[in-house]
């Protein structure tokens, strides 16, 4: 124990002396701990239970009685969550307070909630409404008054802070649609569990009309005795749901349920990945400390210290630095998680509860950080115990002993087992493929020293800077292999996830089953007259200034009611089988709309449309030069089937599907054609808000929708992967390059002494960084490509199609070449450029002992 305490004192003193190295190691170990702890803390605070929501649900009441659509038995849990209720004819007589009083004695307070569309400074928005007399002591805690007062009369509302952020102020008036009301803002009140909720608070029926049973309405009740389970069951029998304070307080606060096997496997997989990457990154950093302390350790050995003592000192470095980094990372992670969750809850309308730190999980993560540090220090500790004090005190450079490099046979076996497991896991989901890739990762880690040694034999054919760097890396293959393996693992993960994610998004675009191309805004108002349609056009032109609009057509019956056109199922698909083509939509269109949908002028398709033929974007729809369509009239429901001559044409994109039919084919069936659709090649629009604006003009049967595709999401995902790879690749490369520069200082000084220019020193260090990151990136590219292609199988093969499919769809493979070039070529070049730019070129004269 005395030797161990001495080792701890030496490690603490050394950590304080070499602050830069200490900070590097602590960042590498503490950063994963910080990130994981922040995520766990934020998730625990965001995930709230019924007990956390007691104030917002019940206020000071003993129970909350919720009316249901039917007066049949309600099955619910103890915390008030509804399981189910058998449907029955609705009662014409709504519940009254007198009826409730016969079932449960107490003071009742009415509440109701709904959603309205309110006009704010930037247009109409959907706003939640909660109606209850918040001045009543029974509602204490349901909303926290921030400013002003609660509503005291019909037509008055208090608003949430999120609406204040939207420009609403106390004293303003807000106009709502459905119902058409104008209300005055008298205060600001915040929801305790949803600080980002956009909400208005009024008296019962002060804004909303009276809501009947089952429409989010009911009573808060103050009873003389707690509302127990027998009371809840009695109310359930007559069709009422109950949230009882005493039942919720007695319920288990942990409502997440037992973790299933799948979740445990995912957790274990994540732990292995984090520990492995941390060890590979921190290993070279500990080796840096060992190289700088070689003389100190040699002096200890010369004074009688054994190899065991030297090993204990280096492992103490892992314990001291790992423990400090884990504790600091956990503390900062808790604070970061709480702050980030509070900001996100306000801005993103997340659920928000009291500060909750999952101490068991946080301490487990911190322990993993310490274990990672100790594991990363094992190899340097073994090297320290085997170093020669004579060579070190003589100032001779330390190199790895020649002979067998690593465990190439074991590595090759693990790689082969991983490849076989990957093939077996293709049909068993993404987690199985990920688990199958782990033997490949460990196998390549075991092979890396052999790869470093093998590539070192090619150094004689390289230019001088690369020759020196590759030979030095080969002589110190343990140090080099650790950093290269870290780069390999990071690159492999980024490449695999990049290929899988990109293929998934491309597959979604190809199967989106829409007739309009990506980047199209469609505005439709199918139940309005000519005057209403003119108002819609004027509004759209105002909201989309300078945007070219294309007029679309809609089918109507003789009374002017909308008719739905669709492709009739083929005879062989009437029993629910999947057709061999996507159906898409049926659009009535002229040549202008056809050109818009195809994004070009297609003379053959335009001529066919002018001749009264339909144009199908899926060749499988056309059978014997004809296509079968059906027109469905909703009230009363009448289905009319008709056949139209048709030709197949190529759409603008692979994801488009559907049929374009000329107006003459529609009018030939006795239907009418009217302009009730607009198309625009434009996406910078809030379609939800524009839809509300349109509906306020012409009623509910209108909407605006934007066909965005997945390009934006795809770019964000690949950018995140590139950023993660950047941090890991540069971290591992710079740690190993810094160590290499320290080891090569005497050689570089000799190079400068014989006339080498300062740029040669920079080129040597840059070449060292390029070699480490380049070798790791190339190996990671090969392994990641295999795993990425395997991931595309479970990610892109769909089951179900449109109506239920027993056979899988085709696998989509889309390689993001630009992303791969950035990871495999761009990051090593960036590492080399940065390393060369910050290399010291000053000559340091040293005296050697021969």
Secondary structure by P-SEA (a helix, b strand, c coil): caaaaaaaaaaaaaaaaaaaaaaaaaaaaaaaaaaaaaaaaaaaaaccccccccccccccccbbbbbcccccbbbbcccccccbbbbcccccccccaaaaaaacccbbbbbbbbbbbbbccccbbbbbbbbcccccccccccccccccccccccccccccaaaaaacccccbbbbbccccbbbbbcbbbbccccccccccccccccccccccccccccccccccccccaaaaaaaaaaccccccaaaaaaccccccccccaaaaaaaaaaaaaaaaaaaaaaaaaaaaaaaaaaaaaaaaaaacccaaaaaaaaaaaaaaaaaaaaaaaaaaaaaaaaaaaaaaaaaccccccccccaaaaaaaaaaaaaaaaaaaaaaaaaaaaaccaaaaaabbbbbccccccccaaaaaaaaaaaaaaaaaaccccaaaaaaaaaaaaaaaaaaaaaaaaaaaaacccccaaaaaaaaaaaaaaaaaaaaaaaaaaaaaaaaaaaaaaaaaaaaaaaaccccccccbbbbbbccccaaaaaaaaaaaaaacccbbbbbbbbbbcccccbbbbbbcccccccccccccccccccccccaaaaaaaaccccaaaaaaaaabbbbbcccccccccbbbbbbbbcccbbbbbbbbbbbbbbcccccbbbbbbcaaaaaaacccccccbbbbcccccaaaaaaaaaaaccccccccccccccaaaaaaaaaaaaaaaaaaaaaaaaaaaaaaaaaaaaaaaaaaaacccaaaaaaaaaaaaaaaaaaaaaaaaaaaaaaaaaaaaccccccccccccccccbbbbbbaaaaaaaaacaaaaaaaaaaaaacccbbbbbbbcc
